[in-house]
């Protein structure tokens, strides 16, 4: 149980072998757990995920071209079952539980089903992990709507909600290349902190 008495956020990003969670897999997972009451980073986790060679026969070449991963690059990674046990142990240690913690990412509709490959939904339910996954794009959209209403400006005909577009709006750099899960987490944190005017301290 979370006996710490504060709200926590798990800022998470994944890299995968493609877009279809029914045939593609996670190859890089990273997250940072932040104490939102103290704006303090409590834990950082990143691991490459090693899969059998037959899994790589189902990869999407276009996705791998974007993220730059190769079979050789992830050979030194850990097995999915090992990562599952590590994540469960860390979340238990930190007191990650529903009502006192949330997941935050750029696109939950993508990240969540792939995360479920590592820790299945029923296990998450048994461990009482957060059910709601929050997304940066909706937070940004809400802030922009509030601004448009305040200055009596019409909603634009089109708007990009990509993380790099959000970063550009705030004059922040784009996500570092090549795409890596920890780079995605760090960029997500940078955008979130700028959006809400907060600063997270690194873990001691």
C-alpha positions in Angstrom: 0.0 0.0 0.0 1.0 3.6 -0.5 1.6 4.7 3.1 3.7 7.7 2.0 0.7 10.1 1.9 1.5 11.8 -1.4 0.4 11.6 -5.1 2.8 10.0 -7.5 3.1 10.0 -11.3 4.7 7.4 -13.4 6.0 9.2 -16.6 6.4 6.3 -19.1 7.5 5.8 -22.6 8.0 2.7 -24.8 9.7 1.8 -28.0 8.3 -1.1 -30.0 8.9 -3.2 -33.2 5.8 -1.8 -34.8 2.3 -0.3 -34.2 0.2 -3.4 -33.8 0.3 -4.7 -30.2 -1.2 -8.1 -31.4 2.0 -8.9 -33.4 4.6 -6.4 -32.4 6.5 -6.1 -29.0 8.1 -3.8 -26.6 11.9 -3.5 -27.1 12.7 -0.5 -24.8 10.8 0.6 -21.6 11.6 3.6 -19.5 9.8 5.5 -16.7 10.4 8.0 -13.9 8.3 8.0 -10.8 7.7 11.5 -9.4 6.4 12.6 -6.0 4.0 15.4 -7.2 3.7 16.9 -3.7 7.4 17.6 -3.5 8.2 17.7 -7.2 10.9 15.1 -6.5 11.9 12.2 -8.8 11.9 9.1 -6.7 13.0 6.4 -9.2 14.3 6.0 -12.8 14.0 2.8 -14.7 15.1 1.8 -18.2 15.6 -1.6 -19.8 16.0 -3.0 -23.3 13.8 -6.1 -23.9 15.3 -9.1 -25.6 13.0 -11.3 -27.7 13.6 -14.6 -29.6 14.7 -14.2 -33.2 11.3 -15.4 -34.6 9.7 -12.3 -33.0 11.9 -10.1 -35.1 10.6 -11.7 -38.3 7.3 -9.9 -37.5 8.8 -6.4 -37.1 7.6 -3.4 -39.0 10.7 -2.1 -41.0 9.3 1.4 -41.1 9.0 1.6 -37.3 12.5 0.3 -36.9 13.7 2.9 -39.4 12.2 5.6 -37.2 13.5 4.4 -33.8 16.8 2.9 -35.1 16.7 -0.3 -33.2 18.2 -3.5 -34.5 18.2 -7.1 -33.3 21.9 -6.8 -32.3 21.2 -3.7 -30.3 18.7 -5.4 -28.0 20.5 -8.7 -27.6 21.9 -7.5 -24.3 18.5 -6.7 -23.0 16.5 -8.7 -20.4 13.8 -11.2 -21.0 10.2 -9.8 -20.7 9.5 -12.0 -17.6 12.5 -10.6 -15.8 11.4 -7.0 -16.6 7.9 -7.8 -15.4 9.2 -8.9 -12.0 11.5 -5.9 -11.7 8.6 -3.5 -12.5 6.3 -5.2 -10.1 8.9 -5.1 -7.3 9.7 -1.4 -7.9 6.1 -0.3 -8.0 5.4 -2.3 -4.8 8.4 -0.7 -3.1 7.3 2.8 -4.1 3.7 2.3 -3.2 2.2 2.7 -6.7 -1.5 2.1 -6.3 -4.8 3.3 -7.6 -6.1 6.6 -6.3 -2.7 7.7 -5.1 -0.8 7.3 -8.4 -1.3 7.9 -12.1 0.4 7.0 -15.3 1.3 9.9 -17.6 2.5 9.5 -21.2 2.1 11.1 -24.6 -0.2 8.6 -26.1 -1.9 6.1 -23.8 -3.8 4.4 -26.6 -0.4 3.2 -27.9 1.7 2.8 -24.7 -0.9 1.0 -22.5 -1.6 -2.1 -24.6 2.1 -2.6 -25.2 2.8 -2.2 -21.4 0.1 -4.8 -20.8 2.3 -7.2 -22.7 4.9 -7.0 -19.9 2.4 -6.8 -17.0 -1.0 -8.2 -17.9 -4.2 -6.4 -17.0 -5.3 -8.9 -14.4 -2.0 -8.7 -12.6 -2.3 -4.9 -12.6 -5.8 -5.2 -11.2 -4.7 -7.6 -8.5 -1.9 -5.2 -7.5 -4.4 -2.3 -7.5 -2.3 -0.3 -10.0 -3.6 3.0 -11.4 -6.4 2.4 -13.9 -6.4 5.8 -15.5 -3.6 6.8 -17.9 -3.3 10.5 -18.5 -1.9 12.0 -21.7 0.1 15.1 -22.3 -1.8 16.1 -25.4 -5.1 16.4 -23.5 -3.5 18.5 -20.8 -2.0 20.8 -23.5 -5.4 20.9 -25.3 -7.1 22.0 -22.1 -4.6 24.8 -21.5 -5.0 26.0 -25.1 -8.8 26.0 -24.9 -8.6 28.0 -21.6 -6.3 30.5 -23.4 -8.6 30.8 -26.5 -11.6 31.5 -24.2 -9.7 34.0 -22.1 -8.6 36.1 -25.2 -11.9 35.5 -27.1 -10.1 33.7 -29.9 -11.8 31.0 -32.0 -10.6 27.5 -31.9 -8.2 27.0 -34.9 -9.2 24.9 -37.9 -6.2 22.6 -37.2 -3.7 21.9 -34.5 -0.9 19.4 -34.0 -0.9 17.6 -30.7 2.4 15.7 -31.2 4.9 16.0 -28.4 7.4 17.8 -30.6 4.7 20.3 -31.7 3.8 20.9 -28.0 7.5 21.4 -27.3 7.8 23.8 -30.3 4.9 25.9 -29.0 6.9 26.4 -25.7 10.1 27.0 -27.6 11.6 23.8 -26.3 13.9 21.5 -28.4 12.4 18.4 -30.0 12.9 14.9 -28.6 16.5 13.7 -28.8 17.4 11.3 -31.6 17.6 8.4 -32.2 14.3 7.6 -30.4 15.0 5.9 -27.1 12.4 5.3 -24.3 14.4 7.3 -21.8 14.8 10.2 -24.2 11.0 10.1 -24.6 10.5 10.1 -20.8 12.9 13.1 -20.4 11.2 15.0 -23.1 7.8 14.2 -21.7 8.9 15.5 -18.3 10.3 18.7 -19.9 7.0 19.4 -21.7 4.9 18.6 -18.6 7.0 20.9 -16.3 6.9 23.7 -18.8 3.1 23.3 -19.3 2.4 23.6 -15.6 5.3 25.8 -14.5 6.9 23.3 -12.2 10.4 21.9 -11.8 11.1 18.4 -10.8 14.2 17.8 -8.7 16.4 14.7 -9.5 16.5 11.9 -7.0 19.1 12.3 -4.3 
